[in-house]
Amino acid sequence: MAERAQQSVPETPDTPGEEVAQKQEQSSGGGRRLLARLLLVALTLGPTAAGAWLAYFYYPSLAQAAEQFSGTDDDTEAEEKPVEFGQFTELQGFIINPAGTDGTRYLMINLGLESAEGGVLEELKEKEVVVRDTVLKLLGQRTVEELADISLRTQLKQELRDAVNAVLRKGKIDRVYFTQYVLQ
């Protein structure tokens, strides 16, 4: 039993000065951790709070300055009209061999055609064979480099629109969309 008593008794320092030094080390380590945590919180929340305060108090004047700088004024500026879309039809399944490929490359597209006039879409359905042939001829004259160049897509759409409008008599196509464009 004497051995058990010796095992359960905590070790005490031999001198009272050592005991005070151990307590100071323990308390200063805890204090340093607390100080580090407080510093971390202050460094994290401080700039966030400052930014929120600046945004709250100075946003209206910053917004006015930005409006004056850009030269826009809500009162004098006319309201922009939203884009109005017409009626749509889609021509699917175009497969074109680009010029100079000898059939080794192909372009597969679907076209979306938009018109504000309903009669134009009916005429498109009646003349679909002619329209498809016109699109195939136009795109078949282009090289792979021309068809792959994204900057030329707008020009290509305009040319397609003009070619389709040349076939139509009851009205015109307003916009052309590529609903599928695969170049292999």
Secondary structure, DSSP 4 states (H G I P E B T S, - for coil): -HHHHHHHSPP--SSHHHHHHHHHHHHHHHHHHHHHHHHHHHHHHHHHHHHHHHHHHHHHHHHHHHHHHHT--TTTSPPPPPPPP-EEEEEEEEEE--BTSTTS--EEEEEEEEES-HHHHHHHHHTHHHHHHHHHHHHHTSBHHHHH-GGGHHHHHHHHHHHHHHH-SS----EEEEEEEEE-
